[in-house]
Amino acid sequence: MKKAINIQVGDRTYPFRMTLGAMLRFKRATGKEVTDLDDHNIEEVATLLYACLASASAADKVPFNVSFEEFCDLVSVEDIEAMQTLLVAPEDFVSEGASGPEEEKKS
């Protein structure tokens, strides 16, 4: 099981990781498998990242009351890039006491 990584969206922090639930949410929203994601399609990328937050929050029983549009309004391009990196190489961000990209920015 992967260590939890937390992402700040607006003024709240949520768990973030790829789960089976996230893959199902992505497929239901787009009709595509995660493996067919077009990483040049910002809506697909945002949908996957949103699905990861929503699913990890549900799994960890963290209330997640952020709409997709609100999520898109609250995250920057830099946030999106950091989240994509977390999905590909989470070990780059996870260390003892680290909680996600906000920790990396401090170093």
C-alpha positions in Angstrom: 0.0 0.0 0.0 1.3 3.4 -0.9 2.0 6.1 1.8 -0.5 8.8 1.9 0.3 12.1 0.2 -1.7 15.1 1.0 -2.6 17.9 -1.4 -4.0 21.3 -0.6 -6.9 22.4 -2.6 -8.1 25.9 -1.6 -7.9 26.0 2.2 -8.4 22.3 2.8 -6.0 19.3 2.6 -7.0 16.0 1.0 -5.3 12.6 0.6 -4.1 12.0 -3.0 -3.2 8.7 -4.6 -4.3 6.5 -7.5 -6.9 3.9 -6.5 -9.1 1.5 -8.3 -11.9 3.8 -7.4 -10.1 6.7 -9.1 -9.7 4.6 -12.3 -13.4 3.8 -12.2 -14.4 7.4 -11.7 -12.2 8.4 -14.6 -13.7 5.8 -16.9 -17.2 6.8 -15.9 -16.5 10.5 -16.5 -14.6 10.1 -19.8 -15.5 6.7 -21.2 -11.8 5.9 -21.4 -9.4 3.7 -19.5 -6.7 5.5 -17.5 -4.1 3.8 -19.8 -5.7 5.7 -22.8 -5.4 9.1 -21.1 -4.3 11.8 -23.5 -1.8 13.8 -21.4 -2.1 16.7 -23.8 -5.9 16.9 -23.0 -6.1 19.2 -20.0 -9.7 18.1 -19.2 -8.7 14.4 -19.1 -5.7 15.2 -16.9 -7.8 17.3 -14.6 -10.5 14.6 -14.5 -8.0 12.0 -13.4 -6.4 14.2 -10.7 -9.9 15.1 -9.4 -10.8 11.4 -9.4 -7.7 10.6 -7.4 -8.5 13.2 -4.8 -12.2 12.2 -4.6 -11.4 8.4 -4.3 -8.6 8.7 -1.8 -10.8 11.0 0.3 -13.6 8.5 0.2 -11.3 5.7 1.1 -9.8 7.6 4.0 -13.3 8.9 5.1 -12.3 12.5 4.6 -15.2 14.8 3.5 -14.6 15.9 0.0 -17.2 18.6 -1.0 -15.4 20.1 -4.0 -17.0 20.1 -7.4 -15.0 19.4 -10.5 -15.3 23.0 -11.6 -14.3 24.3 -8.2 -11.3 22.0 -8.2 -10.3 23.4 -11.6 -10.7 27.0 -10.3 -8.5 26.3 -7.3 -5.5 24.6 -8.8 -2.8 26.2 -10.8 -0.8 24.8 -13.7 2.1 24.2 -11.3 -0.3 22.3 -9.0 -1.4 20.1 -11.9 2.2 19.4 -12.9 3.1 18.5 -9.2 0.1 16.1 -9.0 1.1 14.4 -12.2 4.6 13.9 -10.9 3.2 12.4 -7.7 1.3 9.9 -9.7 4.4 8.9 -11.7 7.0 9.1 -9.0 5.5 9.5 -5.5 8.7 8.4 -3.8 10.2 11.7 -5.0 7.9 13.5 -2.5 7.4 11.0 0.3 9.9 11.0 3.1 9.5 10.9 6.9 7.2 13.8 7.8 6.6 14.9 4.2 3.0 15.5 3.1 3.2 16.3 -0.6 4.3 19.0 -3.0 3.9 21.8 -0.4 6.8 20.1 1.6 9.0 20.0 -1.5 8.5 23.8 -2.1 9.9 24.5 1.3 13.3 23.0 0.5 
